[in-house]
Amino acid sequence: MDVFWGADFLVTSRLDTTAAGATIYASLGAEPRINIARNVRYSEREEGLLSGHTIHEEDIRIDVESRMPNAVKMEIIERVPVTDDKK
């Protein structure tokens, strides 16, 4: 699928075969008027007098700035790392 805004070419996207009346989903890329920044701050500290554990922390901040003329509904998904390592 080729997408145009007036005479201006915007993007090409894959369009899967869809049954009549079904919903079509097309990836058109990021909206250039919405800026998203994922900022991570890492810290490490020692804890415990005798056992000496090292605590690793991550502070994640997601900043969103919209220059759209109207309100925009967004969903921001962040993956949470999980480990089986007891250390």
Secondary structure, DSSP 8 states (H G I E B T S, - for coil): -EEEETTEEEEE-------TT----------TTEEEEEEEEEEEEEE-SSS-EEEEEEEEEEEEEE--SS-----------------
